[in-house]
Every structure is written in structure tokens, then in C-alpha cells.
Amino acid sequence: MAADVLAYIAGEIRAMHGLYERVLRDVTEEQANRVPPGGHQSLSFCLWHYVRTEDNVIQFVLQRRPTAWMEQGWDVKFGLDSKSQGTGFTDEEAAGLRIDDMAGFRAYMSEVFRRTEAYVPSLTPDDCARMVTVKPLPEMTLLQAVSGFVMTHGYRHLGEIEFAKGLVAPRGGATI
């Protein structure tokens, strides 16, 4: 049963990553950084927040390895904080976050996705049962962390990104 669950989660994550790549394929910096009228954040913020979270959880929290963000100097390349991932930002901070190099960000995102897609299928049932802490939440199993912070969190932000893209670009989501 556990192997079936792992295969399912790995497949869902891979499919979700494909949707991220598809929805962002034609997004310009201007579109990515525009806060829609009445909104509080741009597509850039949602994207950056989600990819940074996946990078942090999969690389640092679960494997105790350096994140792609730090290891490859993406914080310096984008002029953004080395540790922050947007959790707890005020509306003003979220609205002010900019990604001025979408091609560069897509390269960072692809590296994060590549690492996650290599890691998740390598998990064993014993790995999945290991207890981990993703602050500020209480302890959970590694499987709950992967499912919650990557798959559930990722799909939630993908929906936000598709909606935001529909407000700022001629063509919206990844699925149409």
C-alpha cells in the first residue's frame, strides 16, 4: 500500500510541476509583477513563495542539504533575501516582491523541481514514517510533509497563479 501511495504522490508532483512550467511559459516580467486591481500580491509573489517553500522543505528540512536557492546563489541573482520565503509577509511586502528575470526564475524553478522529482520516488515506507518538524507546525510524518507542503500547497498556489495570470495576461491558465 505504501509503495502505491508513494508512486501516486510522485506522479502527482511531476504532473503539477508540468502545469507550473506550462502556465509560466509565456509570462513576461511585467505580467508577473503586476498586482491585479483590488489584489494584494502578484503572480511573482505566489510563484516565488511556493517554489522557495518546496526547495526549503525538500532540500533543507527533509534532507538537511543546502537549498538550490542558496547553493546556486539565486538570492544574489534576484536581489532577494537568502532565507525568507514570504510566509508572514504583510500585504505591502508581498505586493512589493518582484522577479525581474522570469527566464532565470524558471531555471531556478526547474532545478527545484528536478531535485524534488529525484527525491520523492527514492523514499521508502520507513522514510515516510519518520517524524519531522516543519516550523511552526507540530511534528508530522515525512509523508505528510511531502503531501502537504509540496502537493497540496503547490496545487493551491498554482490555482492562484492561474487566476492571477488570467487578470494580467491575454491567456490565463495552464489547463486551457
N, C-alpha and C positions, 0 to 999 in steps of 0.2 A: 504493500500500500504506500509506504513512504517513498519508494522509488517512483511510483506513479505520480505522486504529488509533486515531487521534485522535477520530474520531466514536464509536468503541466506548467509549473511556475517558470521554469527556464524558457519554455516555448512562449508563454505569455509575455515575459520580459523582452524576449527577442522581437516579438511582434509589436509590442509597444514602442520599442526603440525605432523600429522601422517607421512607425507613424510619426514619431518626433522628426526623424530625418525628412520624411515626406512633407510635413506641414511647414518646415523651415526652409525647404529647398529654394524658394523664390522670395523669401522675406528680405527686404532691404533694411539697412541700419535705421533709416528714417521711420519706416513702418514699425520696426521692433521697439524703438524708443518712444513712440508716440503713446501718450496716456489718453485713452478714449474720453470724449466728453462725459463728465459725470463719474469717471473712473478714478481709481486710486493708485494704479500701477500699470506699467507697460507690459507687453509681451516679454520684453527683455528680462524684467524682474522675475516673472514666473519661471522662465526658462533657466535663468542663472540659478535661482533658488533651488529648483528641482535637481538640476544636474550636479550642483555642488553638494546637495544632500546625498544623492546616490553615491557620489565619489567618496564623501566622508564616511558614510555608513559602511559601504562595501570594503573600501580600502583600509581606512584607519580603525574604525570601531570593530569590525568583524575580523580583519586580518592583521591588524597592527602594522600595516605597511604605510608608506607615505602616499598621500593622495596624488593623483595626476596634477591637480591644481598647484601643489607645492613643488613636486618633483620636477615638473617641466616649466616652472616659473610663469604660469598663466596669470597669477595675481599681478605680477610686474607687467606682463604684456598688456593686460587690460586696465592697469592702474586701479585695481580694486583690492580690498582688504584680503590679507592672506588667510585669515581664519573665519571670517564671517560668511554665513550662507543665507542671511536675510531673515532668519527666524527672529521674531521680536521687533523687526523694523517698524518704525512709525509709517503712516501713510506718506508723509513727506519724504522720508528716506527711500521708501520703495519707489515712489514716483521719480525720484532723482537718480536712481541707478541707471546707467547707460552702458550699452555694449556697442562700441563704435567700430567693431571689426567682426561682422557676422561670419565671415569665412573662417576667421581664426577661432571664433567660438564654436562653430560647427566641428572644427578639427579637435578642439578640447572635448566636446561632447562625444564625438566618435571614439576617442581614446577611453573615456569613462565607460561608454557602452561596451567597448571591446573587452575591457578588464572585467566588467560585471558578467558578460556573457561567457567568459572563460571560467570565472569563479563559481557561479551558481551550479552548473552541471557537474562540477567536481565534488560537490557536497555529498556526504554520506548521511544516512539516518542518524548516526551518532553525532555528527556535526550539527545537524538540525535541532537536536535535543539540547545542545549546550546552551546554558543560560548566559545572556549578555545584557549589558545596560547601555541604552541609548538615552543619554541625559536630555531632558529632565524626567524622563518616564521611568516607571518601575522596571525591574528586571523582567525579561521575556526570553523566549527561546530564540535561537538564531533564525529558525524558520519564520517565526512571527516577525522578526526584524526585517528579513528579506521581503516577505509578503507585504508587510505594512509600509515600510519606508521606500521600497522600490516599486512594487507593482501597484498597490492601492494609491499611494501618494503620487506616483508617476502618472497614472491614468487621470487622477483628479486635476493635476496641473496641465496635462495635455488638453483636457476639455477647456480649461481657462484660456490656454494659448490659442486653440482653435476659435473660440468665441472672440477673443481679442483681435485675432487676425481678420476675422470677418468684419470688424469695425474699422480697421485701418488699411486694409488691402483690397484690391479688386476681387480676389478669390480667397475664400476662407479655409475651411478645414482640410485635414489630411484624408478624410474619408469620402469626399465628394469631388 
